[in-house]
Amino acid sequence: MCVVACLLVSAKTYAEAGDIVSNIATATFTVSGISATVESSPTGNSIAGIGNGLATQFTVDNRINFNISLLETSEISVQPSQTTAVIRFQLTNVGNAIQDFVLTPLNTVANPFAPPLDNFNPTNLQVFVESGANAGYQASEDTATFVNELNFDAGIGNTAIIYVVADIPAGVVVNDVAALALVSQVAVGGNGAAQGAIIASDDAGSVNDINNV
């Protein structure tokens, strides 16, 4: 017996969340010199011949995946009592759905460049998203506090520049160091006018519904 299976493959690297994938597998075999072809069906099919099978379908789930990278290549010099000192980050959506992202700036202790270690905390931590109007942080332009409707397609644009903005205390001296971190949480996309709800848990262990995301 000789069996050949045929599988239809999407041209996309990843299917988009909500896409419906449909496929019929075909088995061709020979028994006692007689050739036959049987197509697949979700419930099984024993009737030979093209057109007697039914497509198996499922809906693609939401594949959540994103990266945050620090854009600074060295420490940023600041002054005592300076306001709006800025650190830049880049967020990239590498999942398969348009998502919102909720952002939280934090004081931390790890210096990503070199010693000395963090020994003071900036105040008035804020986070803003680059609007695209002009490069670099512009207080009058970059006012969004969450990433809204970030695409997953690099050809359309799947990155956002994020600014963590902070004030420097008056008492700092030369060689004092402050380290800041950015936390991002993925949120539901689909509403361009408002922040989506944070997706707080992984439901990969739940019973799968092949007809819904």
LOMIKOL-945014 format. One record per residue (C-alpha): x, y, z. Coordinates in Angstrom, 2 decimals. Example, Ala and Ser with C-alpha at 12.3 -4.5 7.8 and 13.67 -1.06 7.14 Angstrom:
SITE:12.30:-4.50:7.80
SITE:13.67:-1.06:7.14
This chain:
SITE:0.00:0.00:0.00
SITE:1.27:3.48:-0.88
SITE:-0.17:6.49:0.99
SITE:0.36:10.18:0.11
SITE:-0.97:12.98:2.33
SITE:-1.56:16.56:1.16
SITE:-1.55:19.50:3.61
SITE:-2.45:23.08:2.76
SITE:-0.06:25.56:4.38
SITE:-0.67:29.27:4.94
SITE:1.80:31.67:3.30
SITE:1.91:33.75:6.52
SITE:4.72:33.20:9.01
SITE:2.04:33.12:11.69
SITE:-1.66:33.00:11.07
SITE:-3.49:35.97:12.54
SITE:-5.58:35.45:15.64
SITE:-9.13:34.80:14.45
SITE:-8.11:33.36:11.08
SITE:-9.93:30.17:10.13
SITE:-7.61:27.41:8.92
SITE:-9.29:24.85:6.66
SITE:-7.74:21.69:5.25
SITE:-8.58:18.40:3.55
SITE:-5.94:15.68:3.58
SITE:-5.93:13.21:0.69
SITE:-4.71:9.63:0.92
SITE:-3.97:7.77:-2.31
SITE:-3.30:4.03:-2.05
SITE:-3.22:0.84:-4.06
SITE:-4.72:-2.48:-2.99
SITE:-4.26:-5.54:-5.23
SITE:-3.33:-3.28:-8.12
SITE:-6.40:-1.07:-7.78
SITE:-5.76:2.63:-6.99
SITE:-8.09:4.57:-4.75
SITE:-8.24:8.04:-3.17
SITE:-9.93:8.95:0.09
SITE:-10.32:12.46:1.49
SITE:-10.34:13.29:5.19
SITE:-13.33:14.41:7.21
SITE:-13.64:15.66:10.82
SITE:-15.75:12.62:11.69
SITE:-13.95:10.17:9.42
SITE:-14.62:9.16:5.81
SITE:-14.52:5.73:4.15
SITE:-16.07:6.69:0.81
SITE:-13.44:6.76:-1.92
SITE:-13.29:9.53:-4.50
SITE:-12.64:13.24:-4.71
SITE:-15.45:15.35:-3.24
SITE:-16.51:12.90:-0.56
SITE:-14.47:14.45:2.23
SITE:-15.14:17.49:4.38
SITE:-12.67:20.16:5.46
SITE:-11.42:20.22:9.02
SITE:-11.40:23.78:10.38
SITE:-10.14:25.59:13.45
SITE:-9.83:29.20:14.56
SITE:-6.32:30.50:15.28
SITE:-5.78:31.54:18.90
SITE:-4.07:34.67:20.16
SITE:-0.31:34.10:20.33
SITE:0.91:36.69:22.83
SITE:4.58:37.56:22.50
SITE:6.48:40.84:22.79
SITE:9.92:42.24:23.55
SITE:11.16:45.32:25.39
SITE:14.66:46.62:24.71
SITE:16.63:49.53:26.16
SITE:17.60:51.99:23.43
SITE:20.29:53.77:25.44
SITE:23.83:52.52:24.82
SITE:25.40:54.23:27.86
SITE:24.46:55.98:31.07
SITE:22.61:59.29:30.80
SITE:24.14:62.28:32.58
SITE:21.75:64.23:34.79
SITE:21.93:67.24:37.11
SITE:20.69:67.81:40.68
SITE:17.07:69.07:40.66
SITE:16.73:68.29:36.94
SITE:13.18:67.66:35.76
SITE:12.11:65.35:32.92
SITE:15.25:63.26:32.62
SITE:14.43:60.69:29.90
SITE:15.32:57.04:29.22
SITE:14.15:55.42:25.96
SITE:12.83:51.91:25.43
SITE:11.43:50.09:22.41
SITE:8.51:47.67:22.58
SITE:7.94:45.18:19.75
SITE:4.80:43.10:19.24
SITE:5.84:39.73:17.80
SITE:2.55:37.95:18.45
SITE:-0.26:37.44:15.96
SITE:-2.86:40.04:17.01
SITE:-3.12:43.81:17.42
SITE:-2.64:44.50:21.14
SITE:-2.64:47.32:23.65
SITE:0.20:47.47:26.18
SITE:-0.01:48.91:29.70
SITE:3.24:50.49:30.93
SITE:4.67:50.91:34.43
SITE:8.01:52.64:35.23
SITE:9.87:51.44:38.31
SITE:12.93:52.31:40.32
SITE:15.29:49.33:40.36
SITE:18.88:48.60:41.45
SITE:20.60:46.88:38.54
SITE:22.86:49.13:36.48
SITE:22.84:47.61:32.94
SITE:26.10:49.28:31.95
SITE:28.66:48.95:34.75
SITE:29.31:49.65:38.42
SITE:28.64:51.67:40.52
SITE:25.32:50.28:41.68
SITE:22.14:52.27:42.01
SITE:22.20:54.50:45.11
SITE:19.30:56.94:44.68
SITE:15.76:57.00:43.33
SITE:14.44:59.59:40.90
SITE:10.97:60.93:41.68
SITE:7.79:61.64:39.72
SITE:8.25:58.64:37.44
SITE:6.08:58.87:34.33
SITE:5.83:56.98:31.06
SITE:4.88:58.30:27.62
SITE:4.66:56.84:24.11
SITE:6.24:58.44:21.06
SITE:3.51:59.97:18.89
SITE:5.50:59.89:15.66
SITE:5.13:63.62:15.03
SITE:8.73:64.46:15.87
SITE:11.56:62.21:17.02
SITE:12.61:62.44:20.65
SITE:10.54:63.18:23.72
SITE:8.28:66.19:23.24
SITE:6.10:66.91:26.26
SITE:3.45:68.61:24.14
SITE:3.24:65.76:21.61
SITE:4.09:62.50:23.37
SITE:1.18:62.38:25.78
SITE:-0.13:58.81:25.47
SITE:0.49:56.75:28.60
SITE:-0.18:53.33:27.07
SITE:0.57:51.72:23.70
SITE:-2.65:51.69:21.70
SITE:-3.40:49.17:18.94
SITE:0.16:48.02:18.22
SITE:0.23:45.89:15.08
SITE:2.05:42.57:14.89
SITE:3.09:43.03:11.25
SITE:6.58:44.50:10.90
SITE:5.69:45.72:7.40
SITE:2.95:47.91:8.84
SITE:4.80:48.81:12.03
SITE:4.99:46.63:15.13
SITE:7.23:48.76:17.35
SITE:6.64:51.64:19.74
SITE:9.17:54.00:21.33
SITE:8.53:54.57:25.03
SITE:9.97:57.27:27.27
SITE:10.41:56.87:31.01
SITE:10.55:60.41:32.41
SITE:11.72:61.27:35.93
SITE:12.87:64.13:38.17
SITE:16.29:64.10:39.85
SITE:16.56:64.90:43.61
SITE:18.50:67.97:44.67
SITE:21.04:66.14:46.82
SITE:22.73:63.92:44.23
SITE:26.47:64.28:43.61
SITE:28.97:63.18:40.97
SITE:28.97:59.38:40.34
SITE:25.60:58.79:42.00
SITE:23.60:56.34:39.92
SITE:19.89:55.67:39.51
SITE:18.54:52.67:37.60
SITE:15.02:52.55:36.17
SITE:13.01:49.70:34.67
SITE:9.96:49.50:32.43
SITE:7.28:46.85:32.92
SITE:4.84:46.19:30.09
SITE:1.65:44.13:30.31
SITE:-0.25:43.03:27.23
SITE:-3.87:44.16:27.02
SITE:-6.82:43.52:24.74
SITE:-6.70:45.41:21.45
SITE:-9.54:46.38:19.17
SITE:-10.66:49.71:20.63
SITE:-8.69:52.62:19.26
SITE:-10.36:55.06:21.65
SITE:-9.55:53.39:24.97
SITE:-7.07:51.15:26.76
SITE:-8.01:47.48:26.64
SITE:-8.23:45.26:29.71
SITE:-4.97:43.69:30.83
SITE:-4.67:40.02:29.88
SITE:-3.65:38.83:33.32
SITE:-3.55:35.05:32.95
SITE:-2.52:32.37:30.48
SITE:-5.45:30.18:29.43
SITE:-3.33:27.66:27.52
SITE:-4.32:25.02:30.06
SITE:-8.02:25.56:29.49
SITE:-10.17:23.37:27.27
SITE:-9.68:24.61:23.71
SITE:-12.59:25.79:21.58
SITE:-11.65:25.24:17.94
SITE:-14.29:27.75:16.81
SITE:-13.22:30.75:18.93
SITE:-10.12:32.72:19.88
